[in-house]
Amino acid sequence: MKLTILLLLLSLFVATATLAQNRSKFYHKIKKSDIESGYVKLVYKDKNGTVKDISVCSEYLKGIITLDKGVPVIDFWSISDDNDADISTCISNDTELGKFEIDLTPRKKVGDPTKYIIIPFRAWTWGIGTTPFRYRPKTESSFSTISSNLGVSLNYGRTFGWSTISPRAINNFSITVGPFVGMSSVDLKKSTVKSPTTWTTDRTNAAFTYGINSIFARNNFGLVLSLGFDNNFGENSKEWSYQNKPWFGIGINTSLGMF
């Protein structure tokens, strides 16, 4: 029974962790101060390829930065509020569609360092993760313990991050904080039940797991730190010492993501 549950959970994790992760309302923050200071050198080319003066006049604009043949290109979000219509060089809802590039000074010699810039981003993230290693504090009838019960959980949260952008690649670093819910398994045995002196038959029950976690990620791989609770169901479920008691866990998160 235990092996069957573990294999099922592992199969679900492998099948979904690489496909289910995604992000909504993802955007880079293109700051006016970074452009005015020269940190971000924004180049605007109209549909004919002519370079024109352009600037960000609000505090920042939202956009998604990608690489096009080694050149960072910004796809700005739609702008509905045109507060800067009187300034012709401001990016506004009247700006003609064109190509918005970030000028990174190219290397001229082999020994020259590759230039890069750091741009913050925000998103809402959901996905599938696992927290196999869990520390359970001491209860009235059981000692503190570290368990290795495998589980699968659905997580959702707010993502704060930054992109390191160079002509070679865009690397993303982020922190996601939010709740999770999922399924796991728990072991009922003498060391984990409320009445160990009368316990005779060990068993494994399925459990509903829930809590809050933080995901620290680089690109598509992340470290998960969790505060959670387990509610097992099945025969003798109320005998489990750690029923709905807090645990602290560590795990991993993988995804295809939006990057």
Secondary structure, 3 states (H helix, E strand, C coil): CHHHHHHHHHHHHHHHHCCCCEEEEEEEEEEHHHHHCCCCCEEEEECCCCEECCECCCCEEEEEEEEECCEEEEEECCCCCCCCCCCCCECCCCCCCEEEEECCCCCCCCCCCCCCEEEEEEEEEEEEEEEEEEEECCCCCCCCEEECCCCEEEEEEEEEEEEEECCCCEEEEEEEEEEEEEEEEEEECHHHECCHHHCCCCEEEEEEEEEEEEEEEECCEEEEEEEEEEEEECCCHHHECCCCCEEEEEEEEECCCCC
